[in-house]
Structures are given as C-alpha cells and as structure tokens.
C-alpha cells in the first residue's frame, strides 16, 4: 500500500490497487533498474581490485606522482619486461664511466625511466680522486664481483677525448696479459704444472728467433712455469706457443677466454682481438704477448681474472641492477650468465697459483710490498698478471694489471683490471691502482662485517 500511495503523489492520478499491481509488473521502477545497472558495472572494478590485492607488493599500482596506492589508467597498463638488448638501446649515448651517483634518470622514446646501477659509489669516488692524470694519456680501471659479474667500479680517463669510455675500448695491446691464456692452454694441453721445468736462452724480456730453438748449452737457464709466469719471461712462453701449442690451440683458447667474440653487456663493448697467422714466430709473439696486434679492453681483462676464481667459467658482466618505468614498475632486472667453460677447474687452480706468485715474488712485488703486514691486505689471497709494451710511435707505454683478491677466511672475492698509458714520465702504475681498489673495497667490507657482528652480539 505504501508504494501505491507514493505513486498517487508522484503522478497525481488515482488508479485502483489492481491496476497499480499490473503497471508494476509491466514497468519495473527506475530505482530497481539503476540498482541492477550499478551492480553489473561495479563487478569488473571489484574483481580488478581483488586481483591487485592478491598479487603482492610488486603489483601495487603507482600514480603519476610515483606514490603507491593511487589507481590510474597508466598504472593499470600492462608494461612488458624488457631485455638486455633494449637496455643497451636505452643507454646508447649515456656514459656510465666515472658516475658519482648509483642511479640515473633517462628518457627513452619519450618516456622516463630510472636506472639503478651496481656501482659502489664510495669506491668510485675514491679511485676518481686517486687518478694521476698529469702523466697519463689513458687510464681505465674496472672492479668486478666475480661471483655474479656485477661491475662495482668503472673509472676512466682519456686525455684527448673526455667523452670516451676507456674501460670498454679494445685499443690497448694485451702485452703479457695474454700469458694467462698461454699458461692455461699449456697446462691443459701439455700437462704442465706450476713446478714443471722449462728452459730458455738469452734475456728475459726479449724474443729473438734464436731464442725459440730447442737447444741446451752452458748458457741455458732452467726455470719453473710458476717463476717464468711471475717474472713474465718472453722466451719461455714464446717457445710454448711456437713449439708446443701452435696456431689451432692458441685460437681455441683465445676464443674460450672471450677474444674475437661479442660479449653481451648493457653497454656497447668492442670485442678484444687476436689474429694468428701461419708463421710459427708469430705464434711465439702472441703466446708471450710480444706484439701490438692483440688488443683487449679493461672490462675483458676483469672477465679473464674472474675465470680463474670461477673454476674456469667465463661469465657475462652486468652494470645495471634494474630499470624502473614511470609507473614505478621494475621492467628489467640485471643478471649474469655463464658464457662457456673456458678451462677446467684443475687448470684454473694452477693458473691461480701462478698469479699468486706474481704478487709474492714477481713483477707486482714492488706494488704490493708489505701487503702481508697490512691490516687489510694481510687477510687476503692476492694474485695478478702484469703487462707492458710501448705504442708504435714510442711516445706512450701501456702498463697492465689483471688480478684478483679473496678472503682467506670468508666468501668475499674481487677482480680488478687496470691499464695506464704513461707518457714522458711514469706516473702511478696499474698495479698500484689495483692495490688501492682492493684495499679500499675490503676495508669497507670488513668494517661492515664488524658492525653487523657487533649489532648481533648486542641483541643476543
């Protein structure tokens, strides 16, 4: 009856109760229609909100102000993850060398993105301050975590082109750094051990054709593989290359260590190059590093050092931790993959031993002098390989160090590659830069470990 009276008030016309019921069946009230429509329209919104609530923190929508909890059309869009090749295009023209902040903002195809790097900014700033530019034409320093390929520091200097990244360029002669590859090949192919006896005639750092002859006389010197590596004796490695390994084996191991091949990275990197002819003397030059045609980048140098710590595995480097789009969603997560098994774990262990001898008693002895008494370096196992050679015009001398450091009683490991092109005067050598980087990284690491341990003891 209440509905009947309301109908009378609204339409001002009297109808019988029976007529009113008939009309009601034929024409449902507008209120009921609206209620049905609102219920049907609200169902998709309800299901959408229920979906977002159940998918976890990463699916919380972000509004245009970047704050969580504001549902917008842009936030609800289906942003696809991107690949490393997309990141490389995004970073085309962006210089990540000498960065002073861990993150940077870029615009790509008209859209904003935030890029978080793997760089240790404290280490970056420290090494940047230590660069001795006055006596150098080029400097390139790469510090990397060998476990996952994360670049922790990338510092560079180019006297003639401030926009170039020397850490990614392959124009530097590898010099005796290539002895790492030659030693690994000889260990696997010829069964050499660290204490295997070898022989040579003449001076240590020359490479004449006469020194490649298989002869022994009153002037012949006997030396172990370990000492010949540590002291970087060219005739020994020249004979190994020319007489024992040959062209095909050198090519095989050079490729296994990453030469003449593209290395996938978020930044464009020029492949390292080695060209091996059919002439045995050229094999000797390449095996000993006594040539300017074999070239390598500092980044690749760090990867070679990592092979020794990773039981012979060559891994990809990475410098980007993640890429975040304008809606706050992570669309790329940095990661590293194994490229190939360059050498066996057994061979990598022997090379590890050779590189330790270089620091202990070889060509890096002076740069690491006193490291056993140092409160930081004494806790580490350190190894490396040096290399040096003049450029073609003899007005610059390339100076290399490629090496590693690892805790004696812990899991932390580090690899470093540094190259310096000295001009008229010799400034800070690459081995010294490597020592600085190793000491600074592990100093900070041990301080953090001590702080964590202290906090844990207090809470217990």
Secondary structure in CASP SS format (residue, H / E / C, confidence):
PFRMAT SS
TARGET T0000
AUTHOR 0000-0000-0000
METHOD secondary structure of the structure
MODEL  1
X C 1.00
X H 1.00
X H 1.00
X H 1.00
X H 1.00
X H 1.00
X H 1.00
X H 1.00
X H 1.00
X H 1.00
X H 1.00
X C 1.00
X C 1.00
X C 1.00
X C 1.00
X C 1.00
X H 1.00
X H 1.00
X H 1.00
X H 1.00
X H 1.00
X H 1.00
X H 1.00
X H 1.00
X H 1.00
X H 1.00
X C 1.00
X C 1.00
X C 1.00
X H 1.00
X H 1.00
X H 1.00
X H 1.00
X H 1.00
X H 1.00
X H 1.00
X H 1.00
X H 1.00
X H 1.00
X H 1.00
X H 1.00
X H 1.00
X H 1.00
X H 1.00
X H 1.00
X H 1.00
X H 1.00
X H 1.00
X H 1.00
X H 1.00
X H 1.00
X H 1.00
X H 1.00
X H 1.00
X C 1.00
X C 1.00
X H 1.00
X H 1.00
X H 1.00
X C 1.00
X C 1.00
X E 1.00
X C 1.00
X C 1.00
X C 1.00
X C 1.00
X C 1.00
X E 1.00
X C 1.00
X C 1.00
X C 1.00
X C 1.00
X C 1.00
X C 1.00
X C 1.00
X C 1.00
X C 1.00
X C 1.00
X C 1.00
X C 1.00
X C 1.00
X C 1.00
X C 1.00
X H 1.00
X H 1.00
X H 1.00
X H 1.00
X H 1.00
X H 1.00
X H 1.00
X C 1.00
X C 1.00
X C 1.00
X C 1.00
X C 1.00
X C 1.00
X C 1.00
X C 1.00
X C 1.00
X C 1.00
X C 1.00
X C 1.00
X E 1.00
X E 1.00
X E 1.00
X E 1.00
X E 1.00
X E 1.00
X C 1.00
X C 1.00
X E 1.00
X E 1.00
X E 1.00
X E 1.00
X E 1.00
X E 1.00
X E 1.00
X C 1.00
X C 1.00
X C 1.00
X H 1.00
X H 1.00
X H 1.00
X H 1.00
X H 1.00
X H 1.00
X H 1.00
X H 1.00
X H 1.00
X H 1.00
X C 1.00
X C 1.00
X C 1.00
X C 1.00
X C 1.00
X E 1.00
X E 1.00
X E 1.00
X E 1.00
X E 1.00
X E 1.00
X E 1.00
X E 1.00
X E 1.00
X C 1.00
X C 1.00
X C 1.00
X C 1.00
X C 1.00
X E 1.00
X E 1.00
X E 1.00
X E 1.00
X E 1.00
X E 1.00
X E 1.00
X E 1.00
X E 1.00
X C 1.00
X C 1.00
X C 1.00
X C 1.00
X C 1.00
X C 1.00
X C 1.00
X H 1.00
X H 1.00
X H 1.00
X C 1.00
X C 1.00
X C 1.00
X E 1.00
X E 1.00
X C 1.00
X H 1.00
X H 1.00
X H 1.00
X H 1.00
X H 1.00
X H 1.00
X H 1.00
X H 1.00
X H 1.00
X H 1.00
X H 1.00
X H 1.00
X H 1.00
X H 1.00
X H 1.00
X H 1.00
X C 1.00
X C 1.00
X C 1.00
X C 1.00
X C 1.00
X C 1.00
X E 1.00
X E 1.00
X E 1.00
X E 1.00
X C 1.00
X C 1.00
X C 1.00
X C 1.00
X C 1.00
X C 1.00
X C 1.00
X C 1.00
X H 1.00
X H 1.00
X H 1.00
X H 1.00
X C 1.00
X C 1.00
X C 1.00
X C 1.00
X C 1.00
X C 1.00
X C 1.00
X C 1.00
X E 1.00
X E 1.00
X E 1.00
X E 1.00
X H 1.00
X H 1.00
X H 1.00
X H 1.00
X H 1.00
X H 1.00
X C 1.00
X C 1.00
X C 1.00
X H 1.00
X H 1.00
X H 1.00
X H 1.00
X H 1.00
X H 1.00
X H 1.00
X H 1.00
X H 1.00
X H 1.00
X H 1.00
X H 1.00
X H 1.00
X H 1.00
X H 1.00
X H 1.00
X H 1.00
X H 1.00
X H 1.00
X H 1.00
X H 1.00
X H 1.00
X H 1.00
X C 1.00
X C 1.00
X C 1.00
X C 1.00
X C 1.00
X C 1.00
X C 1.00
X C 1.00
X C 1.00
X C 1.00
X C 1.00
X C 1.00
X C 1.00
X C 1.00
X C 1.00
X C 1.00
X E 1.00
X C 1.00
X C 1.00
X C 1.00
X C 1.00
X C 1.00
X C 1.00
X H 1.00
X H 1.00
X H 1.00
X H 1.00
X H 1.00
X H 1.00
X H 1.00
X H 1.00
X H 1.00
X C 1.00
X C 1.00
X C 1.00
X C 1.00
X C 1.00
X C 1.00
X E 1.00
X E 1.00
X C 1.00
X H 1.00
X H 1.00
X H 1.00
X H 1.00
X H 1.00
X H 1.00
X H 1.00
X H 1.00
X H 1.00
X H 1.00
X H 1.00
X H 1.00
X C 1.00
X C 1.00
X C 1.00
X E 1.00
X E 1.00
X E 1.00
X C 1.00
X C 1.00
X E 1.00
X C 1.00
X E 1.00
X E 1.00
X E 1.00
X E 1.00
X E 1.00
X E 1.00
X C 1.00
X C 1.00
X C 1.00
X C 1.00
X E 1.00
X E 1.00
X E 1.00
X E 1.00
X C 1.00
X C 1.00
X C 1.00
X C 1.00
X E 1.00
X E 1.00
X E 1.00
X E 1.00
X C 1.00
X C 1.00
X C 1.00
X H 1.00
X H 1.00
X H 1.00
X H 1.00
X H 1.00
X H 1.00
X H 1.00
X H 1.00
X H 1.00
X H 1.00
X H 1.00
X H 1.00
X H 1.00
X H 1.00
X H 1.00
X H 1.00
X H 1.00
X C 1.00
X C 1.00
X C 1.00
X C 1.00
X C 1.00
X C 1.00
X C 1.00
X C 1.00
X C 1.00
X C 1.00
X C 1.00
X C 1.00
X C 1.00
X C 1.00
X C 1.00
X H 1.00
X H 1.00
X H 1.00
X E 1.00
X E 1.00
X E 1.00
X E 1.00
X E 1.00
X E 1.00
X E 1.00
X E 1.00
X E 1.00
X E 1.00
X E 1.00
X C 1.00
X C 1.00
X C 1.00
X C 1.00
X C 1.00
X C 1.00
X E 1.00
X E 1.00
X E 1.00
X E 1.00
X E 1.00
X E 1.00
X E 1.00
X E 1.00
X E 1.00
X E 1.00
X E 1.00
X C 1.00
X C 1.00
X C 1.00
X C 1.00
X C 1.00
X E 1.00
X E 1.00
X E 1.00
X E 1.00
X E 1.00
X E 1.00
X E 1.00
X E 1.00
X E 1.00
X E 1.00
X C 1.00
X C 1.00
X C 1.00
X C 1.00
X C 1.00
X C 1.00
X C 1.00
X H 1.00
X H 1.00
X H 1.00
X H 1.00
X H 1.00
X H 1.00
X H 1.00
X H 1.00
X H 1.00
X H 1.00
X H 1.00
X H 1.00
X H 1.00
X H 1.00
X H 1.00
X H 1.00
X H 1.00
X H 1.00
X H 1.00
X H 1.00
X H 1.00
X H 1.00
X H 1.00
X H 1.00
X H 1.00
X H 1.00
X H 1.00
X H 1.00
X H 1.00
X H 1.00
X C 1.00
END
